[in-house]
Amino acid sequence: MRNGKKVLVIGLVLLAGFTSSASAVTKGMKKVVEDALDFSVRQSMSMFGEMKDQKGILPRTAKDGEMITCDSGWWTSGFYPGTLWYCYEYSNDPQVRAAAEEMTLRVEKQKYTTSNHDVGFIINCSFGNGYRLTRNEAYREVIETAAKSLSTRFHPVTGCTRSWNSKKWQFSVIIDNMMNLELFTVASSMTGDNSYYNKAKSHADRTMINHFRPDGSSYHVVSYDTITGKVLNQVTHQG
């Protein structure tokens, strides 16, 4: 019995020590995460300080320590407004919200884009996050209009939304296009129009079937025949 009690006591001591250690690790990790997010907010607002007087311009990337900018038509244009909305969600800082609103408005005209699929994440990253956090009805209109624009690129025979208007392929769909489908699901939830959801599901289903190799890796581009819907090409153009 004594040995059994000793084992029990030792076990309880070890458990208490482990629990205390795990709690310390959790608290330490929480601080690491919070510090990183605080730094992200400061950096994002510092960038806004550089961008706010450059009307219609958004950050694109950096090269040799210098910021490279773009207009709203560039495929990354919605990412920075989206980042600001995430920063606002974390910080609840009205200045961050004002910055997010300003940069989001800079991509509004892309709601009419029908020439490429990037309108999906350009608008959903910016206006989508803005609407999610503020329920601004003006944002809702932009999202619905953008979903209608993206819908023009859906082809019922292929069951997919076209990515590029390239003459190299008959109907090109790139794996990146999966990022644009959320605009459809958001618009479907907003409007109750299941046609948006059905387009997203059709595209995703076709992607699962045709974009992946047996080892789980993916092709970058799949081109379809618009008459039969059959796959014509499976290639990697980038990446």
Stockholm file with secondary structure:
# STOCKHOLM 1.0

chainA/1-239         MRNGKKVLVIGLVLLAGFTSSASAVTKGMKKVVEDALDFSVRQSMSMFGEMKDQKGILPRTAKDGEMITCDSGWWTSGFYPGTLWYCYEYSNDPQVRAAAEEMTLRVEKQKYTTSNHDVGFIINCSFGNGYRLTRNEAYREVIETAAKSLSTRFHPVTGCTRSWNSKKWQFSVIIDNMMNLELFTVASSMTGDNSYYNKAKSHADRTMINHFRPDGSSYHVVSYDTITGKVLNQVTHQG
#=GR chainA/1-239 SS CHHHHHHHHHHHHHHHHHHHHHHHHHHHHHHHHHHHHHHHHHHHHHHHHHHTTSTTCEEEEEETTEEEEECTTSTTTTHHHHHHHHHHHHHCCHHHHHHHHHHHHTTGGGGGCCSCSTHHHHHIIIIIHHHHHHCCHHHHHHHHHHHHHHHTTEETTTTEECCCCCTTSSSEEEGGGGGGHHHHHHHHHHHCCHHHHHHHHHHHHHHHHHSBCTTSCBCSEEEECTTTCCEEEEECSCC
#=GC SS_cons         CHHHHHHHHHHHHHHHHHHHHHHHHHHHHHHHHHHHHHHHHHHHHHHHHHHTTSTTCEEEEEETTEEEEECTTSTTTTHHHHHHHHHHHHHCCHHHHHHHHHHHHTTGGGGGCCSCSTHHHHHIIIIIHHHHHHCCHHHHHHHHHHHHHHHTTEETTTTEECCCCCTTSSSEEEGGGGGGHHHHHHHHHHHCCHHHHHHHHHHHHHHHHHSBCTTSCBCSEEEECTTTCCEEEEECSCC
//
